[in-house]
Amino acid sequence: MPDPDPTPLTAEPLTYEAATARLEEIIKRLDSGEAGLRETLELCREGRTLVELCAAELEAVGQGLEELQLGELVARLEAGAGSPGA
């Protein structure tokens, strides 16, 4: 049976955008009702891996935003501490 996934597997890590696009493909395939039992299982496994990848990427971006906001806060506090009347 040919592989229903036309996306080639590469050694390069998927981007968040590529992972979400692949998740959309998986959901469409599952929603179509045309996937057999084994294919459904494989799609679910792949989907779970992609969801975990996306969640980790979102967590990393969120952490980066928090660090930026903390850095901005420190800069504001330092700037305010050196001004008269502070």
C-alpha positions in Angstrom: 0.0 0.0 0.0 1.5 3.4 -0.9 2.3 5.9 1.8 -0.7 8.4 1.9 1.6 11.1 3.3 3.2 13.0 0.4 5.3 15.1 2.9 8.9 13.8 2.7 10.7 13.0 5.9 13.8 15.1 6.3 16.5 15.4 8.9 15.7 19.1 9.3 13.4 20.0 12.2 10.0 21.1 11.3 9.0 24.7 11.9 5.9 25.6 13.9 4.2 26.6 10.7 5.1 23.4 8.8 3.9 21.4 11.8 0.6 23.1 12.0 0.1 22.7 8.2 0.8 19.0 8.5 -1.7 18.8 11.4 -4.3 20.4 9.2 -3.6 17.7 6.5 -3.9 15.0 9.1 -7.2 16.3 10.4 -8.6 16.6 6.9 -7.6 13.0 6.2 -9.1 11.7 9.5 -12.3 13.8 8.9 -12.7 12.3 5.4 -13.4 8.9 6.9 -11.3 7.3 4.2 -8.3 6.3 6.4 -8.2 2.7 7.4 -7.6 1.5 10.9 -3.8 1.3 10.7 -3.5 4.6 8.8 -5.7 6.2 11.5 -3.4 5.0 14.2 -0.3 6.2 12.4 -1.9 9.6 11.7 -2.9 9.9 15.4 0.6 9.1 16.5 2.1 11.6 14.0 -0.4 14.2 15.1 0.4 13.7 18.8 4.1 14.2 18.0 3.3 17.4 16.0 1.1 18.8 18.8 3.9 18.2 21.3 6.4 19.9 19.0 4.0 22.9 18.6 3.4 23.1 22.3 7.1 23.1 23.0 7.7 25.8 20.4 4.9 28.0 21.9 6.4 27.5 25.4 9.8 28.6 24.2 8.4 31.7 22.5 6.4 32.5 25.6 9.5 32.2 27.7 11.4 34.5 25.3 8.6 37.1 25.5 8.6 36.9 29.3 12.4 37.5 29.3 12.0 40.4 27.0 9.4 42.0 29.2 11.5 41.5 32.3 14.5 43.0 30.6 12.3 46.0 29.6 11.0 46.3 33.1 14.6 46.3 34.5 15.7 48.9 32.0 12.7 51.2 33.0 13.4 50.7 36.7 17.1 51.5 36.2 16.3 54.5 34.1 13.8 55.7 36.7 16.2 55.2 39.6 18.7 57.6 38.0 16.2 60.4 37.4 15.6 63.2 39.8 12.6 62.8 42.1 12.7 59.0 41.9 
